[in-house]
Amino acid sequence: MNIWVVMLLGGALTFGMRISFIYLFGRFEIPGMVKRALRFVPPAVLSAIIAPALFMPNNTLDLSLSNHRLIAGAAAILIAWWTKNTLLTILAGMAALLILQLIF
């Protein structure tokens, strides 16, 4: 029973925090500088999540050609730049990693 209480309270807390920002942003005018700065939050967060996985797969910096994740990440970056398609980028990156791990 305790786990259900924790899950429901956690969900309610998360919902409350998110709805409060939606409510506040609807009532107040956000300065242009803040709007421009907020546009950079998703790429910064995504980079902070992905960069350690690419450059430090074993908790040490690995920039060698034996780092399959780095090569697959570079391939995904090229596909993203070329196609501008998120799904194709994810699939190409995953396929490149799978192929590299199977071959080497």
C-alpha positions in Angstrom: 0.0 0.0 0.0 2.9 2.4 0.8 4.2 2.1 -2.7 0.9 3.3 -4.2 0.8 6.3 -1.9 4.4 7.2 -2.9 3.6 6.8 -6.6 0.4 8.9 -6.3 2.0 11.6 -4.3 5.0 11.7 -6.7 2.7 11.9 -9.7 0.6 14.7 -8.0 3.7 16.6 -7.1 5.1 16.3 -10.6 1.8 17.4 -12.1 1.5 20.3 -9.7 5.0 21.6 -10.6 4.3 21.4 -14.3 0.9 23.0 -14.2 2.2 25.8 -12.0 4.7 26.8 -14.7 2.0 26.6 -17.4 -0.3 28.7 -15.3 2.4 31.3 -14.5 3.6 31.5 -18.1 0.0 32.1 -19.2 -0.5 35.0 -16.7 2.8 36.9 -17.0 4.7 38.3 -20.0 8.1 36.7 -20.4 10.9 39.0 -21.4 12.3 38.4 -24.9 15.8 37.7 -23.5 14.4 34.8 -21.3 12.4 33.4 -24.3 15.6 33.4 -26.4 17.6 31.7 -23.6 14.9 29.0 -23.0 15.3 28.0 -26.7 18.8 26.6 -25.8 17.7 24.5 -22.8 16.7 21.3 -24.8 19.9 21.1 -26.8 22.0 21.8 -23.7 20.2 19.1 -21.7 20.4 16.6 -24.5 24.1 17.3 -25.0 24.7 16.9 -21.2 23.1 13.5 -21.4 24.6 12.2 -24.6 28.2 13.5 -24.4 29.4 11.4 -21.5 28.0 8.2 -23.1 29.8 9.0 -26.3 33.2 10.3 -25.0 33.4 8.3 -21.8 31.9 4.8 -22.3 34.0 3.2 -19.5 34.2 6.3 -17.3 37.5 7.3 -19.0 37.9 9.6 -21.9 38.1 7.4 -25.1 38.6 9.2 -28.4 40.0 6.2 -30.2 38.5 4.4 -33.2 37.7 1.5 -31.0 35.0 3.6 -29.3 32.0 2.3 -31.2 29.6 4.7 -29.5 31.6 7.7 -30.6 31.7 6.5 -34.2 28.0 5.7 -34.2 27.3 9.1 -32.6 29.3 10.8 -35.4 27.3 8.9 -38.0 24.1 10.0 -36.3 25.2 13.6 -36.3 25.9 13.4 -40.0 22.5 11.8 -40.7 20.8 14.5 -38.6 22.6 17.3 -40.4 21.9 15.8 -43.8 18.2 14.7 -43.4 16.9 16.9 -40.5 14.8 13.8 -39.5 14.8 12.8 -35.9 13.5 9.2 -36.3 16.0 8.5 -39.1 18.8 9.9 -37.0 17.9 7.6 -34.1 17.6 4.6 -36.3 20.8 5.3 -38.2 22.7 5.8 -35.0 21.4 2.6 -33.5 22.1 0.7 -36.7 25.6 2.0 -36.8 26.3 1.0 -33.2 24.8 -2.5 -33.8 26.9 -3.0 -36.9 30.1 -1.8 -35.3 29.6 -4.0 -32.3 28.8 -7.0 -34.5 31.8 -6.5 -36.8 34.5 -5.5 -34.3 
